[in-house]
Amino acid sequence: MVAKKKCFFGIKTDRQVDGDKISQKFMDKVIAEGGENAAIASCMQCGTCSGGCTNIDRMDISPRKLILLLQRGEWETILKSNTLWLCTSCYTCTSRCPRGVRPADVIEAVKALAIREGIQNDSTRFNQIFVELVKKRGIVFEPELMHQYGGIEAMLEQAELGVKLALRGKLSPFPAKVKDSKIFNQALEKASEK
């Protein structure tokens, strides 16, 4: 008697492509973090998302594999991946998915969870500095960002480019502020409530 193969098209709760079962625990975490429309369980591993990814050559885990690891509950592998930090949120993967899976939303949700769990790397450090500078004056002042992130050495390395950008009006030599700081602060407070 030959074992009957399971067809995975249309199955939303248990893919069973290679005999694995979906781990609901981590999918629920991602869904609660903002992936409620991500349709993670619908992924049929076609690879269309990875085929359109603009940063795939730099990632250690493709968007397709990241979704598979999430389905399997391989949380530690996902958190150690550089894919979370290299995704540019261009949404090419999401726009091309034939099943409505939203890999870019999944990556953003996992990234937020990773930061909350205390993951520290250059990307999280950069993001934290960036957010603090935006809170400070409502807009990023690139020389200050570069100084806080890379120190004097980084500023000196980029000085020639900075001068060229300033001469072309692309980089202000002086920090700017938002026009109405009260409205901006209200928006920040509202965003942090979520």
C-alpha positions in Angstrom: 0.0 0.0 0.0 1.4 3.4 -1.1 1.2 6.2 1.4 -1.1 9.0 0.2 0.6 12.3 -0.3 -1.0 15.3 1.2 -1.7 18.3 -1.1 -0.7 21.5 0.6 -2.7 23.9 -1.6 -5.5 25.5 0.3 -4.4 24.1 3.7 -4.1 27.0 6.1 -3.5 25.4 9.4 -1.0 22.5 8.7 1.1 22.6 5.5 2.6 19.1 5.9 4.8 19.7 2.8 7.7 17.7 4.3 5.9 16.1 7.3 6.4 19.1 9.6 3.6 20.6 11.6 3.1 24.3 12.0 4.1 25.7 15.4 1.3 28.0 16.4 3.1 29.5 19.4 5.5 31.7 17.4 3.1 32.5 14.7 0.7 33.8 17.3 3.5 36.1 18.7 4.1 37.5 15.2 0.4 38.0 14.6 0.0 39.8 17.9 2.9 42.1 17.0 1.4 43.3 13.8 1.3 40.4 11.4 -2.4 39.9 11.7 -2.9 40.1 7.9 0.3 38.1 7.1 -1.4 34.8 6.3 1.7 33.0 7.5 0.1 29.5 7.5 -0.9 30.0 3.8 2.7 30.0 2.6 3.2 27.1 0.1 7.0 27.7 -0.2 6.9 28.6 -3.9 9.9 31.1 -3.5 8.3 33.9 -5.3 9.1 36.3 -2.4 12.7 35.4 -2.5 12.9 35.6 -6.3 11.9 39.3 -6.1 13.9 40.2 -3.0 16.4 43.0 -3.8 18.7 42.1 -0.9 18.6 38.3 -1.2 22.3 38.1 -2.1 23.2 39.6 1.3 20.8 37.6 3.5 21.7 34.4 5.2 18.1 33.3 5.2 15.7 34.1 2.3 12.3 35.5 3.0 10.8 32.1 1.9 13.0 30.2 4.4 12.3 32.7 7.2 8.5 32.1 6.8 9.2 28.3 6.8 11.4 28.6 10.0 8.6 30.6 11.6 6.1 28.0 10.7 8.3 25.3 12.2 8.9 27.4 15.4 12.7 27.8 14.9 12.7 31.1 16.7 16.4 31.2 17.8 17.5 30.6 14.2 15.3 33.5 13.0 16.6 35.8 15.7 20.2 35.2 14.8 19.5 35.8 11.1 20.8 39.0 9.4 17.7 38.9 7.2 15.7 40.9 9.8 18.1 43.8 9.5 18.7 43.7 5.8 15.1 43.8 4.7 14.4 47.3 3.3 10.6 46.9 3.5 10.2 47.5 -0.2 7.2 45.1 -0.2 8.2 43.4 -3.5 7.9 40.0 -1.7 4.4 40.9 -0.4 3.2 42.3 -3.8 4.2 39.2 -5.6 3.0 36.5 -3.2 0.2 34.4 -4.9 -1.2 33.3 -1.5 -1.4 36.7 0.2 1.4 36.1 2.6 3.0 39.3 3.7 6.7 38.5 4.3 7.7 42.2 4.8 5.1 42.6 7.6 6.3 39.3 9.2 9.9 40.6 9.1 8.9 43.9 10.7 6.9 42.1 13.4 9.8 39.7 14.1 12.2 42.6 14.2 10.1 44.4 16.8 9.9 41.2 18.9 13.7 40.7 18.6 14.4 44.2 19.9 11.9 43.7 22.7 13.7 40.4 23.6 17.0 42.3 23.9 18.8 41.5 20.6 21.7 43.8 20.3 23.7 44.3 17.1 24.8 47.2 14.9 21.4 47.5 13.3 19.5 47.8 16.6 22.0 50.2 17.9 21.6 52.4 14.7 17.8 52.2 15.0 17.9 53.2 18.7 20.2 56.2 17.9 18.0 57.2 15.0 14.8 57.1 17.0 16.3 59.1 19.9 17.5 61.8 17.5 14.0 62.0 15.8 12.5 62.3 19.3 15.0 65.1 20.1 14.2 67.4 17.3 11.7 65.8 15.0 14.1 65.3 12.2 17.4 63.5 11.8 20.6 65.6 11.6 22.9 63.3 9.6 26.2 64.5 11.0 24.9 64.0 14.6 23.7 60.5 13.7 27.0 59.6 12.1 28.9 60.9 15.2 26.8 59.0 17.7 26.9 55.8 15.6 30.4 55.7 14.3 32.3 58.3 16.2 34.8 60.9 14.9 36.5 58.3 12.6 33.2 57.7 10.7 32.7 61.4 10.4 36.2 62.0 9.0 35.8 59.1 6.6 32.6 60.7 5.2 33.7 64.3 5.4 34.5 64.7 1.7 31.0 63.3 0.7 29.4 65.4 3.4 30.9 68.6 2.0 29.8 67.7 -1.6 26.3 67.0 -0.3 26.2 70.3 1.6 27.4 72.3 -1.4 24.6 70.8 -3.5 22.0 71.5 -0.9 21.4 67.8 0.0 22.8 68.1 3.5 22.3 71.0 5.9 25.4 71.9 7.9 23.0 73.0 10.7 20.4 70.9 12.5 16.7 71.6 11.6 13.6 71.2 13.8 10.0 70.4 13.0 7.8 73.5 12.7 5.3 72.6 15.3 7.0 70.6 18.0 3.7 70.3 20.1 1.9 68.5 17.3 4.9 66.3 16.6 5.2 65.4 20.3 1.5 64.5 20.4 2.0 62.2 17.4 5.0 60.6 19.1 2.9 60.0 22.3 0.1 58.5 20.3 2.5 56.2 18.4 4.1 55.0 21.6 0.7 54.0 23.1 0.4 51.1 20.6 
